[in-house]
């Protein structure tokens, strides 16, 4: 075990997913965001008066954290700027250094995707020499996948196994957008082609919703009457602006390896200690790539690694247990935070029984991927480091 890291002084005490839907319709984005804040505070047995730090934002309304201070009476407090795992790390650092004691993070999106004859807005980069050649997000990630298939012989059946497994986890989660929609690997391979090798069912959905998280000191967490989840390690990794540089495998294929190595070193753990893999799942192959980059298997071995039930709930590496971006929800930037909230809820035993990983104590989660030229990693645990 390594020496104590500042993150080890921090615990997550509340997590909440709002209602998720393809289109929420009669619910405003700010109402979704308020639900995320209230739900996470309720889960932590705390009130707004207990909060002295926030990072609360929304996609369409463009509410920013400084504006959100008004929701808490305009009191002096710490405010964050980052998104997803980076935001959780930013908040953990603020708590560990005494800038504040209790932080609420929340994000939501409703109403951004209105041009439904086109791909989702966040998949349409406006950089020069991008849109005119059709190099949207799915293509960026597809180029990475196709290179791996060419180099290592990875088969489409492995991608389909990942997509079907994650989607079927979502089909069994009552709060998932695609609840009840079970698919087989054959269904994935039979769905229409989007960007070779990705079929429609290899790709993330688009939806609306929000998520909230409450963090505090380990000492305070012990007095709240909840199951605290401890921050064990985390790191961010950037290799440039997404969708500007060509996604060349030799340069970006192992994106996230540096971040994973740092995160494991912070708590003295290894991939063999991870019980739940709540990895970022924009496209099926990205999960195969992350298993390799994070050290769960050797380079080029990911396609075989995900087969034979290994990524099922009762398998060696349960993967994206609530259905993730492929089935649970993909609500704008809120989906980055949802990877952390999903990990917390799994470790707290808050998922339906059929999706609860038995005796899970350590979860690993991620944001981003090779096609986006960034990959952030975080380790969470039921026991402190």
C-alpha positions in Angstrom: 0.0 0.0 0.0 1.3 3.4 -0.9 1.5 6.4 1.5 -1.8 8.1 2.2 -2.9 10.2 -0.8 -5.0 13.4 -0.2 -7.9 11.7 -2.0 -8.1 9.2 0.8 -9.5 11.9 3.1 -12.6 12.1 0.9 -15.8 10.1 0.7 -18.9 10.1 -1.6 -22.0 10.0 0.6 -24.9 10.6 -1.8 -25.6 9.7 -5.5 -28.8 10.2 -7.5 -30.0 9.6 -11.0 -33.0 11.7 -12.1 -35.6 10.2 -14.4 -34.0 9.4 -17.8 -35.9 9.4 -21.1 -35.3 9.7 -24.8 -37.3 13.0 -24.4 -38.4 14.2 -21.1 -41.0 16.5 -22.8 -42.9 18.4 -20.1 -39.9 18.7 -17.7 -37.6 21.7 -17.9 -33.9 21.3 -17.7 -33.6 23.3 -14.5 -36.2 21.1 -12.9 -34.1 18.0 -13.8 -31.1 19.7 -12.3 -32.9 20.6 -9.1 -34.0 17.0 -8.9 -30.4 15.9 -9.2 -29.3 18.2 -6.4 -32.2 17.4 -4.0 -32.0 13.6 -4.7 -28.3 13.4 -4.0 -28.6 15.5 -0.8 -31.5 13.3 0.3 -29.4 10.2 -0.3 -26.6 11.7 1.9 -29.0 12.7 4.7 -28.0 16.3 4.3 -29.7 19.6 3.5 -28.7 22.6 1.4 -27.6 24.4 4.6 -24.9 21.7 5.1 -23.2 22.5 1.7 -20.2 24.9 1.4 -19.1 23.9 -2.1 -20.8 23.3 -5.4 -20.3 22.4 -9.1 -23.8 22.5 -10.6 -24.4 23.1 -14.3 -26.7 22.3 -17.2 -26.2 21.9 -20.9 -29.0 23.9 -22.7 -29.8 26.5 -20.1 -26.0 27.0 -19.6 -26.4 27.3 -15.8 -22.9 27.6 -14.4 -21.6 26.9 -10.9 -21.3 30.6 -9.9 -24.9 31.2 -10.8 -25.9 28.1 -8.8 -24.6 29.7 -5.6 -27.8 31.7 -5.6 -29.7 28.4 -5.1 -27.9 28.2 -1.7 -28.7 31.7 -0.6 -25.7 33.4 -2.1 -23.5 32.3 0.8 -19.7 32.3 0.4 -18.7 28.9 -0.9 -16.2 27.0 -3.1 -17.2 26.5 -6.8 -15.8 24.0 -9.3 -15.4 24.2 -13.0 -14.7 20.7 -14.4 -16.9 17.9 -15.7 -17.3 14.2 -14.8 -14.4 12.4 -13.2 -12.3 15.5 -13.5 -15.0 17.4 -11.5 -14.9 14.7 -8.8 -11.2 14.9 -8.5 -11.3 18.7 -8.4 -13.9 18.5 -5.6 -11.8 15.9 -3.7 -8.8 18.1 -3.9 -10.8 21.1 -2.5 -12.1 19.0 0.4 -8.7 17.5 1.1 -7.0 20.9 1.2 -9.6 22.4 3.6 -11.3 24.8 1.1 -14.7 23.4 2.0 -16.2 20.4 3.7 -19.2 19.2 1.7 -19.7 19.6 -2.0 -22.6 18.9 -4.3 -22.0 18.1 -8.0 -24.9 18.0 -10.4 -25.3 18.1 -14.2 -28.4 17.8 -16.5 -29.5 18.0 -20.1 -33.0 18.3 -21.6 -33.9 19.7 -25.0 -30.5 19.8 -26.7 -31.2 17.3 -29.4 -33.9 18.8 -31.6 -32.6 18.2 -35.2 -33.4 14.5 -35.3 -32.8 14.2 -39.0 -29.1 14.6 -38.1 -26.7 13.0 -35.6 -26.7 14.3 -32.0 -25.2 17.8 -31.7 -22.3 16.6 -29.6 -21.3 14.2 -32.5 -20.9 17.0 -35.0 -17.6 18.9 -34.5 -17.3 22.2 -36.2 -13.6 22.2 -36.6 -12.1 23.0 -40.0 -11.6 20.0 -42.3 -13.9 17.8 -40.1 -17.6 18.3 -40.9 -17.0 18.6 -44.7 -15.5 15.1 -44.7 -18.1 13.5 -42.5 -15.6 12.8 -39.7 -18.2 12.8 -36.9 -17.7 11.1 -33.5 -18.7 7.6 -34.6 -16.2 7.7 -37.4 -13.4 8.8 -35.1 -14.0 5.8 -32.8 -14.6 3.5 -35.7 -11.1 4.2 -37.1 -9.5 3.1 -33.8 -11.6 -0.1 -33.7 -10.9 -1.0 -37.3 -7.1 -0.6 -36.9 -7.2 -2.9 -33.9 -9.2 -5.5 -35.9 -6.6 -5.3 -38.7 -3.6 -5.5 -36.4 -4.8 -8.2 -34.0 -7.6 -10.0 -35.8 -10.3 -8.8 -33.4 -13.6 -10.1 -34.6 -17.0 -8.3 -35.0 -18.4 -10.9 -32.7 -16.4 -9.6 -29.8 -17.8 -6.1 -30.3 -21.3 -7.5 -30.5 -20.7 -9.5 -27.3 -19.8 -6.2 -25.5 -22.8 -4.3 -26.9 -25.3 -7.1 -26.2 -24.1 -7.6 -22.6 -24.2 -3.9 -21.7 -27.6 -3.4 -23.4 -29.0 -6.4 -21.6 -27.9 -5.0 -18.3 -29.8 -1.8 -19.2 -32.8 -3.9 -20.2 -33.0 -5.3 -16.7 -32.7 -1.9 -15.0 -36.1 -0.3 -14.5 -34.8 3.2 -14.7 -33.0 2.7 -18.0 -34.2 4.4 -21.2 -34.0 1.1 -23.0 -35.5 -1.0 -20.1 -37.0 -4.2 -21.5 -35.1 -4.1 -24.8 -33.1 -7.3 -24.7 -30.8 -8.0 -27.7 -28.5 -10.8 -28.7 -25.0 -10.5 -30.3 -26.7 -11.6 -33.5 -29.1 -8.6 -33.3 -26.2 -6.3 -32.9 -24.5 -7.7 -36.1 -27.8 -7.5 -38.0 -28.4 -3.9 -37.2 -27.6 -1.3 -39.9 -24.1 -0.1 -40.4 -23.2 3.3 -39.0 -19.5 3.6 -39.4 -17.6 0.4 -40.1 -17.2 -1.7 -38.0 -19.9 -0.1 -35.8 -23.5 -1.2 -36.3 -26.4 0.8 -34.9 -26.5 -1.3 -31.7 -22.7 -0.8 -31.1 -23.4 2.9 -30.6 -24.5 4.9 -27.6 -28.0 6.2 -27.5 -29.0 9.9 -27.0 -31.4 10.8 -24.2 -32.2 13.4 -21.5 -31.7 13.4 -17.7 -29.3 14.3 -14.9 -27.2 13.1 -12.1 -26.0 14.4 -8.7 -23.3 13.5 -6.2 -22.4 14.6 -2.7 -18.8 14.5 -1.3 -17.4 15.3 2.1 -14.6 14.4 4.5 -14.2 10.8 5.7 -14.7 12.0 9.3 -18.1 13.6 8.5 -19.2 10.7 6.3 -19.0 8.4 9.3 -21.7 10.4 11.1 -24.3 10.6 8.3 -25.9 7.1 8.6 -25.2 6.3 5.0 -22.8 3.8 3.2 -19.8 6.0 2.3 -17.9 5.2 -0.8 -14.2 6.2 -0.6 -12.1 7.9 -3.3 -9.1 5.5 -3.7 -7.4 7.1 -6.7 -7.9 9.0 -9.9 -6.1 10.7 -12.8 -6.9 12.6 -15.9 -5.2 12.2 -19.3 -5.3 14.5 -22.3 -3.6 14.2 -25.7 -5.1 17.2 -27.4 -8.4 18.6 -28.6 -11.0 16.0 -29.5 -11.8 15.7 -33.3 -8.9 17.9 -34.4 -6.1 15.3 -34.7 -6.5 12.1 -36.6 -7.2 9.2 -34.3 -4.1 7.1 -35.1 -3.9 3.8 -33.2 -0.1 3.9 -32.8 -0.4 7.3 -30.9 -3.8 7.0 -29.1 -4.6 3.3 -29.0 -3.6 3.0 -25.3 -5.1 6.2 -24.2 -5.8 6.0 -20.5 -2.9 3.8 -19.6 -1.0 6.6 -17.9 -4.1 7.6 -15.9 -4.8 4.1 -14.9 -1.3 3.5 -13.7 -1.4 6.7 -11.6 -4.8 5.8 -10.1 -3.6 2.3 -9.1 -0.4 3.6 -7.7 -2.3 6.0 -5.5 -3.9 3.2 -3.6 -1.7 0.2 -4.1 -4.3 -1.8 -6.1 -4.1 -3.6 -9.4 -6.6 -4.6 -12.1 -7.1 -7.9 -10.2 -8.5 -6.0 -7.2 -11.3 -4.4 -9.3 -14.7 -6.0 -8.8 -16.8 -3.8 -11.1 -15.8 -2.1 -14.3 -18.1 0.9 -14.9 -16.1 2.0 -18.0 -17.1 4.7 -20.4 -19.1 3.0 -23.2 -19.7 5.3 -26.2 -19.1 2.4 -28.7 -18.6 -1.3 -28.1 -14.9 -1.6 -29.1 -14.0 1.2 -26.7 -14.6 -1.2 -23.8 -12.2 -3.8 -25.3 -9.6 -1.1 -25.8 -9.9 0.1 -22.2 -9.4 -3.4 -20.8 -6.1 -3.5 -22.7 -5.1 0.0 -21.8 -5.9 -0.4 -18.1 -3.9 -3.6 -17.8 -6.7 -6.2 -17.4 -5.3 -8.1 -20.4 -2.5 -7.9 -22.9 -2.4 -5.7 -26.0 -4.4 -7.4 -28.7 -6.1 -9.8 -26.3 -9.2 -7.7 -25.5 -11.4 -9.3 -28.1 -11.0 -12.7 -26.5 -11.0 -11.3 -23.0 -14.6 -10.1 -23.2 -16.0 -13.5 -24.3 -17.4 -16.5 -22.4 -19.4 -14.5 -19.8 -16.4 -12.7 -18.3 -18.2 -9.3 -18.4 -21.6 -10.5 -17.1 -22.8 -9.5 -13.6 -21.6 -12.8 -12.2 -18.4 -12.8 -14.3 -14.8 -12.0 -13.5 -15.1 -8.4 -14.8 -18.8 -7.2 -14.6 -19.0 -4.4 -17.1 -21.3 -1.3 -17.1 -23.8 -2.8 -14.8 -26.7 -0.4 -15.3 -26.6 -0.3 -19.1 -24.4 2.8 -19.5 -24.5 5.0 -22.5 -25.7 2.1 -24.7 -28.9 1.6 -22.8 -29.3 3.4 -19.5 -28.8 7.0 -20.6 -26.6 9.5 -22.5 -27.8 13.0 -21.4 -25.2 15.5 -22.7 -22.3 16.2 -20.3 -24.2 14.7 -17.4 -23.3 11.2 -18.7 -19.7 11.9 -17.6 -20.8 12.3 -14.0 -23.2 9.4 -14.3 -20.2 7.0 -14.6 -19.2 8.0 -11.1 -22.8 7.9 -9.7 -23.3 4.5 -11.3 -20.2 3.2 -9.5 -21.3 4.6 -6.2 -24.8 3.1 -6.5 -23.4 -0.3 -7.4 -21.1 -0.4 -4.4 -23.8 0.9 -2.1 -26.0 -2.0 -3.2 -28.7 0.3 -4.6 -29.2 -1.5 -7.9 -31.8 -4.1 -8.5 -30.8 -7.5 -7.2 -30.3 -9.0 -10.7 -27.7 -6.3 -11.4 -25.9 -6.2 -8.1 -22.4 -7.6 -8.2 -22.1 -9.9 -5.1 -19.5 -8.7 -2.5 -18.2 -5.9 -4.7 -15.8 -3.6 -2.8 -13.8 -1.8 -5.6 -15.1 -0.2 -8.7 -13.2 1.4 -11.6 -14.8 4.0 -13.8 -13.7 6.1 -16.7 -14.6 9.0 -19.0 -13.7 9.6 -22.7 -11.8 7.3 -25.0 -9.2 7.0 -27.8 -11.4 8.6 -30.4 -11.9 11.7 -28.2 -8.2 12.0 -27.3 -8.8 11.9 -23.5 -9.3 9.2 -21.0 -9.9 9.9 -17.3 -9.9 7.1 -14.6 -11.1 6.8 -11.1 -11.1 4.0 -8.4 -13.7 3.9 -5.7 -14.1 1.5 -2.8 -16.4 0.5 0.1 -13.3 0.4 2.4 -10.9 3.4 2.8 -7.5 3.1 1.3 
